[in-house]
Amino acid sequence: MITSCIVAVAQQGNVDTHIAVNSNQDPNSFALIISNENYQFEESVPYALNDGATFKLYCIKTLGIPEKNIKFIENATLNHMKYNLSWLTRLVNTKQGNARVFFYYSGHGVPDESSKKAYLLPVDGFSTDPSTGFSTEDLYKQLGNMASKNTIVLLDACFSGAKRDGTMLASSRGVAIKAKEEALRGNMVVFSAAQGNETAYPLKSKEHGMFTYYVLEELQRKGGDVTLGELSDYVTRQVAEVSIRENEKSQTPSVASSAEVADWRNWKFALQPATKYVNMPKALGKKQQASAQAPAATTTPSAAPAVSSTLDMSTGGAFSLAGVVYEMVRVEGGTFTMGAQKLANDYSTFSMNQPAHKVTLKSYAIGRTEVSQELWQAVMGNNPSRNKGPKLPVENVTWDECQQFLQKLNAQCGTRFRLPTEAEWEYAADGCNDAMSNTYSGMTRPKNIAQIGDKTGDCGSMQPAALGLFDMSGNVAEWCQDYFGRYSSANEQNPKGPRTGLQRVVRGGSYADVQEMMINTQRHHMNPKKASPTVGFRLAHDI
């Protein structure tokens, strides 16, 4: 019986770093992204820069929009906003009606108390004087006059006079105002974060505006293969529920379309779906980039790689070493049945996968993916792998060499990473669910979740299994901490295997194995001084 199972991040992986990548480019699509966070005369808008930077990343990687077709403007003044909208207009009109347009804004919105008109507030604007802002009436008029096939406007702002924390800007005098709706023209749809006098709240745990986070999450989940109707339904449902739960106030995203548009719900975001996922460093705004890069200017070539970390092992977290990001996932402790419930076939009389027995584990953290070659290279300065590629899992490493890697990594990160125990590995592979114990990690067949064939695949490029973990079946088999030995039939608490032995446990099966060798309960073992191009590892950590 499983007591509980909680993970710290979405099953699909962190939306900031686990990105769906499209192999096709869409040269007729254009995007203007404006993120206003650091205001000169008003309070800042938390996470607005992260919103815009990550949305740009999705435009490039997931939607396949060429980077030359995208403008990302950080902390824009009124003149910046006007100039870049003019740039977008001129460029789109060269496509003679074949262009698709994305306009994204995160930042303050303000209402004019007398006219009830809505304004996007530039960073040099005053909430007490909406004329220093850019009216949505002018924005929609200019966008609507473009010769576009369709134009999608995403506004992570509210126009009630409220800030992201729910308190009021000076201009609204503590009273929420409902801005009037503007008439839309052309082939345009506007998807806004909030209605009427509501506030567009942040989702602090994800460091995004709540509206933007769920837009990104759905693009990630579907690899961009989502219609505007599907996206609006998902985002509206999620935001409405989470806002009540976290803020005890309503936030209801809204959609408005021009009279000429009848089929907006069928508009696709990506013309072709993304085909794989990659793990990437978190997108940073210019100010954040400068801060992150500052230490590098003072280090010498022989110094240890720069380490940045958001590790909080109570929730998972991630660290970045020399630009290589590695994520951890929290696994909530519980009791499960370890080992195979039955023999492999009718002719077997003995199995090292038996007897099945109850094991209780405390909570721990485990790597979302296997350790990549680029992370190994950053720590060890070499790459012993047979199948070479920076995003591929490191392999052809002995158990002893893994311990050397861990020692060096811990010295640089100031923490205590280790290999998972065999019990921890199986519990995580099962997704903390006994019903999955005699299957592959994530489903009853290895298709789509396990890299199988004649070579390895990029870490995290297959579909995620339970808990948002990748490659627990297939790709490379994984070293565990334990010595290999027969199971006990007794119930166990946090087992660590035999005290001595000649072989170490290997779990998960590899790209070169037959499917039956990748079942969660299947056990393998190797001499800790031997290496194989089919064996790698992932990290674990106590909580």
Salt bridges, closest charged atoms under 4 A:
ASP16 OD1 - HIS208 NE2 2.68
ASP26 OD2 - ARG100 NH2 3.08
GLU43 OE2 - LYS163 NZ 2.73
ASP51 OD2 - ARG164 NH2 2.86
ASP51 OD1 - HIS208 ND1 2.73
GLU67 OE2 - LYS56 NZ 3.38
GLU113 OE1 - ARG173 NH1 3.55
GLU137 OE1 - LYS117 NZ 2.96
ASP156 OD2 - ARG164 NH2 3.14
GLU207 OE1 - LYS282 NZ 2.72
GLU218 OE1 - ARG221 NH2 2.70
GLU218 OE2 - LYS222 NZ 3.17
ASP225 OD1 - LYS268 NZ 2.52
ASP233 OD2 - ARG265 NH2 2.60
GLU241 OE2 - ARG245 NH1 3.02
GLU327 OE1 - ARG368 NE 3.33
GLU332 OE1 - ARG330 NH2 2.69
GLU374 OE2 - LYS391 NZ 2.94
ASP400 OD2 - LYS529 NZ 2.97
GLU422 OE2 - ARG507 NE 3.07
GLU422 OE2 - ARG523 NE 2.61
GLU424 OE1 - ARG418 NH1 2.81
GLU426 OE1 - ARG507 NH2 2.55
ASP434 OD2 - LYS358 NZ 3.98
GLU478 OE2 - ARG538 NH2 2.78
GLU492 OE1 - HIS357 NE2 3.20
ASP542 OD1 - ARG418 NH2 2.75
